[in-house]
């Protein structure tokens, strides 16, 4: 259970197995997915490693497979999910596989080349056929010469303009657009125009041909004789039919070859990736002088050491090796990688933590706590049970159809699928906070009946009369009048009467602001408490006394007392006119200003506040000087002895290096003290974003209701139902785009910041390096 709250305990293991069983042993470890190989040749250049040729062969085969996949996708041929074999090709079978891929690539490239040539010839014949078809309509200028051809439609206006500028009207230009229905059998879908330029003289004709070449226009010969044109068109039609048949057969042959390749494409890709990973892993190992034994070092979880040994034995048995692999756990001073075991539910939250920084080895993992606090803080800012329900249903849809969405290969959809459980929890918590706020699409539920009553305000119990209702725009319910307030708060959440109250915003503003401060201080105190868990686990007891205790006392003396003031004011009955401001109380407490009237909540307030401020101030030098001075005292005797021993051998240099070291400690501790003390203030203020975004979300929701849907609901004419349907569609679109997407993304980013900056910096260093095991399952998921 402890591994759930901190990274797994890792060990460095030395492996010995025969060269002939290397592929099968590494293959089994790859399927296990719990082993990270250590590079035993860190200074060796990549091209000098033993299996570099094999890796390059695998990379070449990957290139061919990518080429095949692109051709299959472009031909709209489905790629079936291939059967993934647990075994891998033997080294002698790699040559056969490489030869098959080369042959398939050359065959497909030849087919593509022939098809492109046939398509080009087919396009030219179709253009000639269309030119001959419309030429007789252009032939009204029988004398002189002409230039005929086909040009792209978007280039024709510029072509015509340059003709006029060069020849000043000494030509006749006729053109016609090739109609789409006449072009439907052509391979080239580009819109083109047929043109004929009639000119006098071969010199001008030559210049026009050069201009056509500049505009990449296709020029075709066209006979002057009508009979010759008819004969030429007949021949073109015959050749078109022949080419159409050849093209059809070519496409069928190409589709057959690609379909056969697509059936094995997934299996081939998996095999090649496995082989490449195995050869890359072998480059990290050493081979003894006899070339018969491979030596490797791996990081693996201590709890999975037996599984690693079993996998190696299984791989050795598959290859028929006569010797069993040797697994030897070795001691090391190196820092192990950080491995946090996750599943489909926790992986999204762990990714949020790792994006901030991979935790130090065995450091406490914030992810288990983030699974609760992150969606809750999001929901505090996004509190609306209606919007939360929509978000929950979206997450359920993603969860139930995750396999379908992953096949779409879309980066945005993949990100949503990876975070489906985060969205699900955010939706559930938003439903809860929405019920607490009693807010559903800006409307309230009156389930238990309001604790407030209007009837006692009328005569004879109260001051109101019927004339009061007619003469007053706003009326004030006085809780001191008997029966107006029942004395029992609403059983769950905010009383629904506040939804129609004119001072609703003032009430919620005060409530949510104070709630944000309470949650923020509690969240930060929890983070500081987690640092105590780290200190105890690593047996760093001096930091408990020199850092944890003064940090907690400093925060509780100031901001813990601030929470006490808020709760005390909530619990004590007092008139709103005479109730002191919590903010002014806190500021006056820091400034030791007690001259203002109405700044006292209880009798001994002044004494308590002075004591707490003095204690908080005393914690600053404790944090700043205690730890450096203790380290200085610890090393003082050793440093003096060291200086005496080296009195004649560089004592000044040695003493200077000691001074620099102590100066660094003082500077580091000073930065930490300033950052923590000022951070307590700024971080507490930062949690006010919970209040601000919650109010913004509620106000935007109310604006959408009043300005969009409520307008249509008030229409009573015959077209009211049609208007209501259109307005509801607009209301739904605006709700999804503004309140769910934009506001949801904003609340997500703010919750992320509160965890990264305000919470995790109290205990989480995040300066480790991630455990990256050889895992074929992960490799297959990334395809």
C-alpha distance (Angstrom), angle and dihedral (degrees) to the residues before:
residue distance angle dihedral
X1 . . .
X2 3.82 . .
X3 3.82 90.3 .
X4 3.80 88.1 63.2
X5 3.82 90.9 63.4
X6 3.81 97.3 39.3
X7 3.79 136.5 23.1
X8 3.80 121.1 -75.2
X9 3.81 120.5 -89.3
X10 3.80 106.3 -105.8
X11 3.78 132.7 -160.9
X12 3.79 135.8 -164.1
X13 3.80 112.0 -123.5
X14 3.80 130.0 -170.7
X15 3.82 116.0 -144.5
X16 3.79 130.0 -159.7
X17 3.81 120.3 -172.4
X18 3.80 136.3 150.4
X19 3.80 120.1 -90.7
X20 3.81 91.9 -123.9
X21 3.81 90.8 59.2
X22 3.82 95.9 42.1
X23 3.81 96.4 101.8
X24 3.78 94.9 48.8
X25 3.82 93.8 43.5
X26 3.81 93.7 50.8
X27 3.81 89.3 43.0
X28 3.81 90.4 56.8
X29 3.81 91.3 47.2
X30 3.80 89.1 50.0
X31 3.80 90.9 54.3
X32 3.80 89.5 47.7
X33 3.83 90.3 53.4
X34 3.81 96.5 -160.8
X35 3.80 102.9 101.9
X36 3.80 130.5 88.0
X37 3.80 114.1 -166.5
X38 3.77 117.9 -138.8
X39 3.80 119.5 -137.8
X40 3.81 108.0 -112.7
X41 3.81 91.7 -177.5
X42 3.83 102.4 50.7
X43 3.80 95.0 154.0
X44 3.80 95.7 49.5
X45 3.80 117.5 108.3
X46 3.80 114.0 -122.7
X47 3.84 96.2 -114.4
X48 3.83 91.0 50.9
X49 3.80 94.7 59.9
X50 3.78 119.2 110.4
X51 3.80 101.2 -116.1
X52 3.80 98.6 36.7
X53 3.83 92.5 116.9
X54 3.79 91.7 54.1
X55 3.83 90.7 49.5
X56 3.82 90.4 51.7
X57 3.80 90.2 50.2
X58 3.77 90.1 53.1
X59 3.81 90.6 48.4
X60 3.81 89.6 52.2
X61 3.80 90.4 50.4
X62 3.81 89.2 49.3
X63 3.81 88.8 53.9
X64 3.80 90.8 52.6
X65 3.80 91.4 47.7
X66 3.81 90.7 50.9
X67 3.81 88.7 51.3
X68 3.81 90.4 50.6
X69 3.80 91.8 47.4
X70 3.81 91.9 51.2
X71 3.80 91.1 50.8
X72 3.80 91.8 48.0
X73 3.80 92.3 49.0
X74 3.82 92.6 47.2
X75 3.81 89.0 52.5
X76 3.83 91.3 51.6
X77 3.79 91.7 -122.3
X78 3.84 112.7 153.1
X79 3.79 117.0 -120.2
X80 3.81 108.5 -139.2
X81 3.79 119.5 -143.2
X82 3.77 102.5 -99.2
X83 3.80 125.4 -140.1
X84 3.80 109.7 -97.6
X85 3.77 111.0 -137.8
X86 3.79 120.8 -150.7
X87 3.81 90.8 -142.5
X88 3.79 127.8 72.6
X89 3.82 131.4 -145.3
X90 3.77 115.1 -87.8
X91 3.82 117.1 -115.0
X92 3.81 90.8 -102.8
X93 3.81 90.6 53.8
X94 3.80 92.2 55.8
X95 3.80 91.3 76.0
X96 3.82 91.3 54.5
X97 3.80 90.8 48.8
X98 3.81 91.6 47.9
X99 3.82 91.1 49.2
X100 3.82 91.5 50.4
X101 3.80 91.6 50.8
X102 3.82 92.6 48.8
X103 3.79 91.3 49.6
X104 3.80 92.4 48.4
X105 3.80 92.1 48.1
X106 3.80 93.7 49.8
X107 3.80 91.5 46.7
X108 3.79 92.5 50.0
X109 3.81 93.0 45.8
X110 3.82 89.9 51.6
X111 3.80 91.0 49.3
X112 3.82 90.6 49.1
X113 3.80 91.6 48.5
X114 3.81 92.7 50.3
X115 3.80 91.3 45.5
X116 3.81 91.9 51.3
X117 3.81 90.9 50.0
X118 3.80 91.7 49.2
X119 3.81 90.9 47.8
X120 3.79 91.2 50.7
X121 3.82 91.6 50.5
X122 3.81 90.0 45.9
X123 3.82 91.0 51.6
X124 3.80 92.3 49.8
X125 3.80 92.1 49.7
X126 3.79 91.3 49.0
X127 3.82 90.4 50.7
X128 3.82 91.7 48.5
X129 3.79 90.5 48.2
X130 3.81 91.8 51.8
X131 3.82 91.7 45.2
X132 3.79 91.9 52.9
X133 3.79 90.5 46.2
X134 3.82 94.8 57.7
X135 3.82 98.4 30.8
X136 3.81 95.5 89.9
X137 3.80 89.9 57.6
X138 3.83 89.2 55.3
X139 3.84 96.1 45.2
X140 3.79 101.0 95.4
X141 3.81 94.2 115.1
X142 3.81 103.8 69.3
X143 3.81 99.6 175.3
X144 3.79 127.6 75.7
X145 3.81 129.6 16.0
X146 3.80 134.1 -63.7
X147 3.79 144.0 -157.7
X148 3.82 117.6 -138.3
X149 3.76 129.9 -173.7
X150 3.81 150.5 115.6
X151 3.82 126.7 -86.5
X152 3.80 133.5 -179.7
X153 3.77 112.5 -90.5
X154 3.82 96.4 -123.3
X155 3.84 91.6 51.8
X156 3.79 96.8 51.9
X157 3.87 98.7 82.9
X158 3.83 91.8 54.6
X159 3.82 90.2 43.8
X160 3.82 91.3 53.2
X161 3.82 92.9 46.1
X162 3.83 93.2 53.1
X163 3.81 90.7 47.6
X164 3.80 90.0 57.0
X165 3.80 92.8 46.6
X166 3.82 93.2 50.0
X167 3.79 102.0 41.6
X168 3.83 103.2 24.2
X169 3.78 95.8 -137.1
X170 3.84 96.9 -45.2
X171 3.78 90.7 132.1
X172 3.78 141.7 54.7
X173 3.83 117.5 -125.1
X174 3.76 124.2 -165.1
X175 3.81 126.6 174.5
X176 3.79 141.6 169.8
X177 3.77 131.9 -167.5
X178 3.79 117.1 -116.7
X179 3.78 102.6 -118.1
X180 3.82 116.4 -126.9
X181 3.80 93.6 -127.2
X182 3.79 90.0 54.3
X183 3.78 89.7 48.5
X184 3.78 99.4 46.4
X185 3.79 95.1 107.0
X186 3.79 94.1 50.1
X187 3.75 119.5 103.5
X188 3.81 93.3 -139.5
X189 3.82 110.3 76.7
X190 3.84 94.6 -171.5
X191 3.83 115.8 120.5
X192 3.82 110.9 -114.2
X193 3.80 139.9 179.3
X194 3.81 129.6 -139.7
X195 3.83 112.8 -137.2
X196 3.81 137.8 -178.1
X197 3.84 122.4 -167.7
X198 3.84 115.4 -161.9
X199 3.83 113.6 -158.4
X200 3.81 141.7 162.2
X201 3.79 116.9 -117.9
X202 3.79 136.0 21.1
X203 3.83 92.9 -109.4
X204 3.79 93.5 62.2
X205 3.79 89.4 42.0
X206 3.81 89.7 56.2
X207 3.80 91.8 50.9
X208 3.81 90.7 50.9
X209 3.80 90.7 51.5
X210 3.82 89.5 53.3
X211 3.81 89.3 49.7
X212 3.83 89.2 51.6
X213 3.78 89.8 52.3
X214 3.81 89.4 52.4
X215 3.81 90.9 54.6
X216 3.84 91.7 44.9
X217 3.79 90.7 -118.5
X218 3.82 118.0 164.0
X219 3.83 111.1 -124.2
X220 3.80 120.9 -158.0
X221 3.82 131.5 -171.5
X222 3.79 114.6 -113.1
X223 3.86 122.2 -169.9
X224 3.82 119.6 -126.3
X225 3.80 90.4 -140.7
X226 3.81 115.5 87.0
X227 3.83 92.3 -146.4
X228 3.82 91.0 51.7
X229 3.80 90.6 49.9
X230 3.81 90.4 51.2
X231 3.79 91.6 48.9
X232 3.81 90.9 47.7
X233 3.79 91.4 50.7
X234 3.83 91.6 50.2
X235 3.80 90.6 52.5
X236 3.81 90.7 47.4
X237 3.81 91.9 52.5
X238 3.81 90.7 50.5
X239 3.78 92.4 50.8
X240 3.81 90.5 45.9
X241 3.80 91.5 56.8
X242 3.81 90.9 47.6
X243 3.80 92.2 49.1
X244 3.79 91.9 46.4
X245 3.82 89.4 55.9
X246 3.83 92.6 46.2
X247 3.81 91.0 47.7
X248 3.79 90.9 50.8
X249 3.81 91.8 51.5
X250 3.82 90.7 46.1
X251 3.82 92.1 51.8
X252 3.80 90.6 48.0
X253 3.81 91.8 50.6
X254 3.84 90.8 46.6
X255 3.82 91.8 47.9
X256 3.82 90.3 50.2
X257 3.81 91.6 51.8
X258 3.81 92.7 46.3
X259 3.81 92.9 46.4
X260 3.79 90.0 53.7
X261 3.81 90.3 48.4
X262 3.83 92.3 46.3
X263 3.81 90.7 55.9
X264 3.83 90.4 62.7
X265 3.79 100.2 27.9
X266 3.81 97.1 100.0
X267 3.79 93.2 46.6
X268 3.82 92.3 46.8
X269 3.81 91.6 48.9
X270 3.81 92.1 50.1
X271 3.81 92.2 48.6
X272 3.80 94.0 48.9
X273 3.81 92.8 46.7
X274 3.80 90.0 49.6
X275 3.80 92.1 49.7
X276 3.79 91.9 47.8
X277 3.82 91.0 49.5
X278 3.80 91.4 48.8
X279 3.82 94.1 49.6
X280 3.80 90.4 45.3
X281 3.81 88.8 51.5
X282 3.80 91.8 48.6
X283 3.82 88.1 55.4
X284 3.81 87.0 62.3
X285 3.82 91.8 55.9
X286 3.78 133.9 73.9
X287 3.81 128.8 -122.9
X288 3.78 121.0 -149.3
X289 3.79 124.4 -123.3
X290 3.80 93.4 -93.9
X291 3.84 90.6 56.3
X292 3.81 88.8 -132.4
X293 3.80 102.4 96.4
X294 3.80 130.0 58.9
X295 3.79 120.7 -154.6
X296 3.80 119.4 -158.5
X297 3.78 137.7 168.9
X298 3.78 121.1 -149.3
X299 3.78 140.4 -178.8
X300 3.76 113.8 -136.0
X301 3.83 138.0 156.7
X302 3.79 113.2 -88.0
X303 3.80 90.6 -131.0
X304 3.84 90.9 58.1
X305 3.79 97.9 47.2
X306 3.82 92.7 106.2
X307 3.81 90.9 50.1
X308 3.81 89.8 53.2
X309 3.81 91.3 51.3
X310 3.81 91.3 48.1
X311 3.82 91.6 50.3
X312 3.81 91.4 51.2
X313 3.80 92.0 50.1
X314 3.81 90.4 49.3
X315 3.81 91.5 50.7
X316 3.78 91.6 48.1
X317 3.81 91.4 50.7
X318 3.81 91.7 50.6
X319 3.80 91.4 56.1
X320 3.83 92.7 46.6
X321 3.79 93.7 -118.5
X322 3.78 116.5 174.4
X323 3.82 94.2 -146.6
X324 3.77 126.9 60.0
X325 3.82 118.2 -129.2
X326 3.79 117.2 -99.1
X327 3.81 119.8 -132.1
X328 3.80 115.2 -164.3
X329 3.82 121.8 178.3
X330 3.79 109.8 -146.1
X331 3.79 133.0 -164.9
X332 3.81 117.9 -117.6
X333 3.81 140.4 173.6
X334 3.79 91.8 -146.3
X335 3.79 118.7 113.2
X336 3.82 109.5 -108.8
X337 3.82 121.3 -132.5
X338 3.78 120.0 -96.7
X339 3.80 115.4 -106.1
X340 3.80 121.8 -177.1
X341 3.78 111.6 -177.3
X342 3.81 110.1 -134.8
X343 3.79 140.6 175.7
X344 3.79 133.3 -158.4
X345 3.81 91.0 -78.4
X346 3.81 99.6 47.6
X347 3.83 99.1 34.6
X348 3.81 93.9 83.8
X349 3.81 93.4 53.6
X350 3.80 91.3 44.8
X351 3.81 88.8 53.3
X352 3.82 89.2 55.8
X353 3.82 89.8 54.0
X354 3.81 94.2 44.6
X355 3.82 90.5 50.4
X356 3.81 87.1 63.9
X357 3.80 92.1 46.4
X358 3.79 138.7 -55.5
X359 3.78 109.3 -94.9
X360 3.77 123.9 -111.9
X361 3.78 116.4 -99.4
X362 3.82 111.0 -72.0
X363 3.81 90.4 -3.6
X364 3.79 113.8 145.7
X365 3.80 111.0 -86.9
X366 3.84 115.1 -128.4
X367 3.83 92.8 -160.4
X368 3.86 97.9 89.6
X369 3.80 90.8 52.7
X370 3.80 92.4 41.1
X371 3.81 89.4 58.8
X372 3.82 86.7 69.4
X373 3.80 105.6 28.1
X374 3.83 98.0 43.1
X375 3.83 98.5 57.2
X376 3.81 89.9 38.4
X377 3.82 94.7 54.5
X378 3.80 88.4 44.4
X379 3.80 89.5 52.5
X380 3.81 92.0 49.3
X381 3.82 87.4 61.5
X382 3.81 94.5 37.4
X383 3.81 98.5 40.6
X384 3.81 107.8 159.3
X385 3.79 120.3 117.0
X386 3.82 91.9 -152.7
X387 3.79 94.2 53.2
X388 3.80 90.0 40.9
X389 3.81 90.2 54.0
X390 3.82 91.3 52.5
X391 3.82 90.1 49.4
X392 3.82 91.5 48.4
X393 3.81 91.8 51.3
X394 3.81 90.1 49.3
X395 3.81 90.3 51.8
X396 3.82 91.5 48.2
X397 3.80 89.3 51.9
X398 3.81 90.2 52.0
X399 3.82 91.5 47.4
X400 3.81 94.8 49.3
X401 3.83 95.1 45.6
X402 3.81 100.6 32.7
X403 3.82 94.3 126.1
X404 3.80 91.5 54.2
X405 3.80 92.9 49.0
X406 3.81 93.0 48.7
X407 3.79 90.2 57.1
X408 3.82 90.2 60.7
X409 3.84 89.8 73.4
X410 3.82 92.7 -146.0
X411 3.80 118.4 148.2
X412 3.81 95.6 -144.8
X413 3.82 93.3 46.3
X414 3.81 91.0 46.6
X415 3.81 89.3 53.7
X416 3.81 90.8 51.6
X417 3.80 91.7 47.7
X418 3.81 91.7 49.6
X419 3.79 89.8 52.4
X420 3.82 96.4 41.0
X421 3.80 94.1 117.8
X422 3.81 91.5 46.9
X423 3.82 89.1 54.0
X424 3.80 89.9 45.6
X425 3.82 93.2 54.1
X426 3.80 91.9 42.8
X427 3.80 88.6 54.4
X428 3.81 93.6 48.1
X429 3.81 93.0 48.0
X430 3.82 89.9 46.5
X431 3.80 89.2 55.5
X432 3.82 88.9 52.2
X433 3.82 95.6 47.6
X434 3.82 89.4 42.8
X435 3.79 88.5 57.6
X436 3.81 89.8 47.5
X437 3.83 89.7 51.6
X438 3.83 88.2 40.8
X439 3.80 88.2 -131.8
X440 3.80 126.0 141.7
X441 3.81 114.3 163.0
X442 3.85 86.0 -26.2
X443 3.84 91.9 -54.0
X444 3.82 127.8 108.8
X445 3.81 131.9 -134.5
X446 3.80 118.9 -129.6
X447 3.80 97.5 -159.7
X448 3.81 102.2 143.2
X449 3.79 99.6 27.6
X450 3.80 124.4 -103.3
X451 3.80 120.6 -76.1
X452 3.81 88.5 -138.3
X453 3.82 125.4 78.7
X454 3.81 129.4 -166.2
X455 3.83 98.5 -163.0
X456 3.86 97.4 76.6
X457 3.82 89.5 59.4
X458 3.83 91.0 70.3
X459 3.82 126.7 81.6
X460 2.95 133.6 -44.8
X461 3.87 93.2 25.7
X462 3.79 98.4 32.1
X463 3.79 142.4 28.0
X464 3.83 98.6 -104.4
X465 3.81 127.4 105.2
X466 3.78 132.6 174.4
X467 3.80 88.7 -94.6
X468 3.79 88.3 57.1
X469 3.79 90.2 60.3
X470 3.81 92.6 50.9
X471 3.79 97.1 44.0
X472 3.82 100.0 43.8
X473 3.80 128.4 71.0
X474 3.80 94.0 -166.7
X475 3.80 128.6 26.5
X476 3.77 128.3 -163.8
X477 3.81 122.2 -137.0
X478 3.81 108.1 -140.3
X479 3.84 110.8 -148.5
X480 3.81 89.6 -161.9
X481 3.83 90.0 68.4
X482 3.77 108.5 93.4
X483 3.81 112.9 -103.5
X484 3.81 97.5 12.4
X485 3.81 92.1 100.5
X486 3.78 116.1 28.9
X487 3.80 93.5 -150.1
X488 3.81 91.5 -123.7
X489 3.81 114.8 101.4
X490 3.78 121.2 -132.1
X491 3.84 105.9 -77.9
X492 3.82 97.1 -125.3
X493 3.79 126.8 16.8
X494 3.80 131.6 -26.9
X495 3.79 118.4 -15.7
X496 3.85 109.0 -102.6
X497 3.82 91.5 -130.9
X498 3.82 88.8 76.2
X499 3.82 89.2 67.6
X500 3.84 90.1 70.7
X501 3.80 97.0 34.0
X502 3.81 117.9 112.7
X503 3.81 90.6 -140.0
X504 3.81 92.3 50.5
X505 3.81 92.7 116.6
X506 3.80 93.4 50.7
X507 3.80 92.0 49.8
X508 3.82 95.4 47.0
X509 3.79 90.9 41.6
X510 3.80 92.0 58.5
X511 3.81 93.9 39.8
X512 3.81 96.6 49.6
X513 3.80 95.0 42.1
X514 3.80 93.0 54.4
X515 3.80 91.1 41.9
X516 3.83 89.2 54.1
X517 3.81 91.7 53.1
X518 3.80 92.0 49.1
X519 3.81 92.6 48.9
X520 3.80 92.4 44.8
X521 3.80 95.9 51.7
X522 3.82 91.2 44.0
X523 3.81 90.5 50.1
X524 3.81 92.9 49.7
X525 3.81 92.4 45.8
X526 3.78 88.4 52.7
X527 3.81 89.1 53.0
X528 3.81 91.6 50.8
X529 3.82 89.4 48.5
X530 3.81 89.7 54.2
X531 3.81 88.3 56.5
X532 3.82 86.5 60.9
X533 3.81 88.6 56.4
X534 3.82 89.2 53.9
X535 3.81 92.6 48.5
X536 3.80 92.3 50.4
X537 3.81 93.7 45.6
X538 3.81 93.1 51.1
X539 3.84 90.4 41.2
X540 3.79 90.8 -121.4
X541 3.79 94.7 148.7
X542 3.81 96.3 159.5
X543 3.82 89.7 64.4
X544 3.81 88.4 54.4
X545 3.80 89.8 60.8
X546 3.79 98.5 33.0
X547 3.81 101.3 40.2
X548 3.80 115.4 9.5
X549 3.82 98.1 48.3
X550 3.84 96.9 47.0
X551 3.82 91.0 43.3
X552 3.80 92.7 52.7
X553 3.82 93.0 43.8
X554 3.82 91.4 48.9
X555 3.79 93.1 50.6
X556 3.80 95.7 42.7
X557 3.82 93.0 45.8
X558 3.79 92.1 57.9
X559 3.77 112.2 17.6
X560 3.77 97.6 24.9
X561 3.79 86.4 55.9
X562 3.82 88.8 48.9
X563 3.81 88.9 58.4
X564 3.79 89.2 48.4
X565 3.82 90.2 54.7
X566 3.80 91.5 50.7
X567 3.80 94.1 49.1
X568 3.81 92.5 42.8
X569 3.80 91.9 52.1
X570 3.81 90.1 49.4
X571 3.79 91.7 52.0
X572 3.82 99.3 44.6
X573 3.80 119.8 79.1
X574 3.80 111.8 -128.4
X575 3.78 139.0 143.6
X576 3.78 115.8 -92.7
X577 3.84 91.0 -129.5
X578 3.79 93.0 58.5
X579 3.82 99.0 34.9
X580 3.83 110.4 113.8
X581 3.80 121.3 -126.4
X582 3.81 113.4 -104.5
X583 3.80 91.1 -145.9
X584 3.81 92.9 53.6
X585 3.79 90.7 45.4
X586 3.79 91.0 54.0
X587 3.82 94.4 45.7
X588 3.82 92.0 48.0
X589 3.80 88.8 48.4
X590 3.81 91.0 57.9
X591 3.82 92.2 44.6
X592 3.85 93.9 44.3
X593 3.80 88.1 -125.1
X594 3.81 112.2 153.1
X595 3.79 99.0 150.5
X596 3.81 95.9 98.4
X597 3.77 119.3 93.5
X598 3.76 122.2 -119.2
X599 3.81 94.8 29.5
X600 3.79 98.0 117.2
X601 3.80 124.5 94.9
X602 3.84 98.4 170.0
X603 3.79 138.8 7.6
X604 3.79 104.9 -96.6
X605 3.78 94.5 36.2
X606 3.82 96.0 118.9
X607 3.80 94.2 50.9
X608 3.78 93.7 45.7
X609 3.80 93.2 47.9
X610 3.82 94.6 48.5
X611 3.81 90.2 49.2
X612 3.83 92.4 49.6
X613 3.81 94.1 48.1
X614 3.83 91.6 48.8
X615 3.81 90.5 49.1
X616 3.81 91.1 49.1
X617 3.82 91.0 49.9
X618 3.82 91.1 49.3
X619 3.81 89.9 55.0
X620 3.81 90.6 64.1
X621 3.84 96.9 67.4
X622 3.80 88.5 39.4
X623 3.78 89.3 58.1
X624 3.79 93.5 39.6
X625 3.81 103.9 46.3
X626 3.82 110.9 15.9
X627 3.80 98.7 76.1
X628 3.86 97.8 42.2
X629 3.81 91.8 46.0
X630 3.79 91.9 49.8
X631 3.80 90.5 51.1
X632 3.77 89.9 46.9
X633 3.80 91.7 52.1
X634 3.78 91.0 47.7
X635 3.80 93.7 53.7
X636 3.79 98.1 34.5
X637 3.79 97.3 88.3
X638 3.81 93.1 44.0
X639 3.78 92.3 48.6
X640 3.81 93.0 50.1
X641 3.80 91.1 49.4
X642 3.79 89.6 48.1
X643 3.80 90.9 51.9
X644 3.83 92.4 50.9
X645 3.78 92.5 50.2
X646 3.79 90.9 50.4
X647 3.77 96.2 39.8
X648 3.76 92.1 128.0
X649 3.82 97.0 27.9
X650 3.81 110.4 67.5
X651 3.80 100.3 -53.1
X652 3.82 92.4 156.2
X653 3.76 92.3 55.1
X654 3.81 91.8 47.5
X655 3.82 92.8 49.1
X656 3.79 91.5 47.3
X657 3.82 91.2 53.4
X658 3.83 88.8 51.6
X659 3.81 90.7 51.4
X660 3.79 91.5 50.1
X661 3.81 90.0 50.2
X662 3.81 92.9 51.7
X663 3.81 91.0 45.4
X664 3.79 89.1 54.5
X665 3.80 90.5 52.0
X666 3.82 91.8 50.9
X667 3.81 92.0 47.6
X668 3.79 92.7 48.1
X669 3.80 92.6 48.0
X670 3.79 91.0 46.7
X671 3.79 91.8 52.6
X672 3.79 90.4 48.2
X673 3.84 92.4 49.5
X674 3.81 94.2 48.2
X675 3.79 91.9 44.6
X676 3.81 93.1 49.9
X677 3.80 98.3 43.9
X678 3.79 95.6 44.6
X679 3.79 89.8 37.5
X680 3.79 91.2 59.1
X681 3.80 88.2 61.0
X682 3.80 98.1 41.1
X683 3.79 94.0 41.0
X684 3.80 92.1 51.3
X685 3.79 89.0 51.5
X686 3.79 89.0 47.0
X687 3.80 90.8 61.7
X688 3.81 88.0 63.6
X689 3.80 84.9 82.9
X690 3.81 84.8 80.3
X691 3.80 88.0 63.8
X692 3.81 95.8 41.4
X693 3.80 97.5 48.9
X694 3.79 92.8 42.6
X695 3.80 91.2 55.0
X696 3.81 91.7 43.7
X697 3.80 91.6 51.8
X698 3.82 92.6 48.4
X699 3.82 93.1 47.1
X700 3.81 93.5 47.9
X701 3.79 89.8 49.8
X702 3.81 90.6 50.6
X703 3.81 91.9 47.9
X704 3.81 91.2 52.7
X705 3.79 90.7 50.0
X706 3.79 96.6 47.5
X707 3.80 98.9 39.7
X708 3.81 99.6 38.9
X709 3.80 118.9 19.9
X710 3.80 99.5 25.0
X711 3.83 90.8 55.3
X712 3.80 91.1 58.2
X713 3.79 93.3 44.6
X714 3.81 90.1 58.6
X715 3.82 94.1 55.3
X716 3.81 110.8 104.2
X717 3.82 101.1 175.7
X718 3.80 125.2 110.8
X719 3.83 92.7 -94.6
X720 3.79 91.5 52.0
X721 3.80 94.1 104.7
X722 3.82 92.3 52.5
X723 3.79 91.0 46.8
X724 3.81 89.9 48.2
X725 3.82 91.8 52.8
X726 3.82 92.4 49.9
X727 3.80 92.5 43.9
X728 3.80 92.7 48.3
X729 3.82 89.5 52.7
X730 3.82 89.8 51.7
X731 3.82 89.9 45.8
X732 3.81 91.0 51.6
X733 3.82 93.1 48.2
X734 3.81 93.0 47.9
X735 3.81 91.3 45.9
X736 3.80 92.4 52.6
X737 3.82 97.1 42.4
X738 3.82 99.8 39.7
X739 3.80 107.1 25.3
X740 3.80 101.8 29.3
X741 3.80 103.4 31.7
X742 3.80 105.7 27.2
X743 3.81 98.5 30.4
X744 3.80 90.9 38.9
X745 3.80 91.8 52.7
X746 3.80 90.8 46.2
X747 3.82 92.4 50.9
X748 3.83 90.1 46.0
X749 3.82 92.6 53.7
X750 3.80 92.9 45.9
X751 3.81 91.5 49.5
X752 3.81 87.8 49.1
X753 3.79 91.2 53.0
X754 3.82 92.5 48.6
X755 3.81 89.8 55.1
X756 3.79 97.8 42.6
X757 3.81 99.2 42.6
X758 3.79 109.4 20.7
X759 3.82 101.2 32.2
X760 3.80 111.4 26.4
X761 3.81 97.4 43.7
X762 3.81 88.3 67.1
X763 3.81 93.3 68.7
X764 3.82 112.6 -7.9
X765 3.82 120.7 89.7
X766 3.81 98.2 177.9
X767 3.82 95.8 -165.3
X768 3.81 99.6 125.0
X769 3.79 129.9 104.5
X770 3.77 125.3 -111.8
X771 3.79 126.1 -107.6
X772 3.83 105.4 -115.4
X773 3.80 107.7 -174.1
X774 3.77 127.4 -171.1
X775 3.81 98.9 -100.2
X776 3.80 125.2 169.4
X777 3.80 91.4 -172.7
X778 3.79 91.4 58.7
X779 3.80 89.3 45.1
X780 3.81 90.4 54.0
X781 3.80 92.3 48.8
X782 3.81 90.5 54.2
X783 3.82 93.2 56.2
